Amino acid sequence: MQDGVQLSSVGTFERKCPEAALRESEERFRTLVQFSFDVYWETDAQHRFIRQEFSEAIPAPPVSEIGKTRWEVPYLEPDAEGWRKHRETLDAHLPFRDFELARPTPDGGRRYVSSSGLPIFDETGRFMGYRGVGRHITERRRAEQALREMQAELTHANRAAAMGQVTASVTHELSQPMTAVLCNAEAALNWLGSQSPNVEQARRALASIVADARRGGEIIGWIRSLIKRAPARKEGVDVNGAILDVITIARSELLRHRVLLQTDLASDLPLVDGYRVQLQQVVLNLILNAIEAMNSLDARERELWISTAADGSNGVVVAVRDNGPGFDAAMVDRLFEPFYTTKAGGIGMGLSICQSIIEAHGGRLWAGANQPRGAVFRFNLRRE
Ligand code: ADP
């Protein structure tokens, strides 16, 4: 039955004169453009537009680009490198898909277009140009941008929340060097102020002051980079060093909850490629989660292990294990979903943010059961 319908329609088509057939084919083609794409285009062998059909659905069709190449029409994106790659594809007469570019709009905005094209050859194999379609993706881009901004806000909010939790630790960490500085300064004054000044002792006291002030400065610098919104510099990160800094910050929180911490940090690990502060944020989140998870245990049982090791593919794997109640194995994937929380005051963004940070570093974050009980969160990172 299906075949019959098709045959009769072909028959109708053939009975028409060539112009009518052509008109009908054009009509069909227009319908296709109307419902499928925002623009249909053709270019010649020099990549100049020779035809453009805009869908009526576009509120204000852009001015015609006929006679110009895609890069001769004013654009804002991609950059020179993006165009160079695109032109390489065109000059090699290869098909392309979803090439995204941005044009300026009269009101000072950006119009994003995603273009796809197929090369056309005549019967002798000579390259004739391209045929393709374009889609307006400004709305999609805007939505993506809004999502990115929201994630950045949440990352910041999450960091701020984590900051709240470690404020006590930080105050404690800073008050120690401050007290030491004060004591050593008084000692130095005494050594110098006596009848026979002891310069050597005074020098030692001053050296201690320098070391303590430096330590305090480091802590302040770390806190500052943690609260800052701007992404930090990408660098070769010494994972063990970064973890030890986080432990310093979390120490009094661990003491307050009477959690026993054990570390097993492998020596000779390669540097990993990444943002130190972001990776520290992940470790801090995992530590705070573990502390919270163990709250229900008897204080003598609360144990946390942090370990690093080289992984098979030349990178580094970090594990944070606790012996808390763990989680239901069936829920393992849900833990990383945004807003999934089992805590009364939880936001449920911590693990989701940790996961996106690790994935942005080209690694993976996963959870499992610790033996004999508890949870273990592991992530791996690529070497620099
Ligand atoms: P939040 O801490 O705000 O709940 P997270 O995304 O950090 O958000 O964690 C999501 C959920 O994952 C937690 O509510 C908890 O149920 C579970 N979870 C996280 N860490 C652990 C852990 N160490 N042990 C057991 N469950 C955990």
Boltz pocket constraint, residues with backbone or C-beta under 6 A from the ligand:
constraints:
  - pocket:
      binder: B
      contacts: [[A, 285], [A, 286], [A, 289], [A, 290], [A, 293], [A, 322], [A, 324], [A, 325], [A, 326], [A, 327], [A, 335], [A, 336], [A, 337], [A, 340], [A, 341], [A, 342], [A, 343], [A, 345], [A, 346], [A, 347], [A, 348], [A, 349], [A, 350], [A, 351], [A, 352], [A, 374], [A, 375]]
      max_distance: 6.0
